């Protein structure tokens, strides 16, 4: 006997499960329906100290804006 854990939240996973169910030697023991989760909290993937440092620098105005299309000149290196 083999146990597989499949996250059902994508089209390929759903298609895989439908295919597996067609085999006579496969028994699906339990199926879970995953509902779309609503995000209730605004969690940042960034470190809170880093975020506060960036916000403080923005408030002070002591930062330099870099133009990504003209990097060397915006850094004053050309």
Steps between C-alpha positions, in 0.01 A plus 500: 500500500621850412374830644505814288428851621376725222417867541179545305532871434633488144368379167775237452435357847126477436563333165740254665242408763231443238737274306598300807134447594439322169735214591325197650784430743491848656280591794471862607473488879428864569454804286524855626362799321723803527312827495670818400637654815438862571790695634394672818839619619746710307817301569817627338757251376771747603676535833324765709833671585582531129157648425533757777852592381372558144204707624727714719738565210205593280374745762847658539545531125866388511474240229591494134257403226652267243380484140522130402513581130804728552669348804855632465404864444244501782776379732734771368749249365495594134 
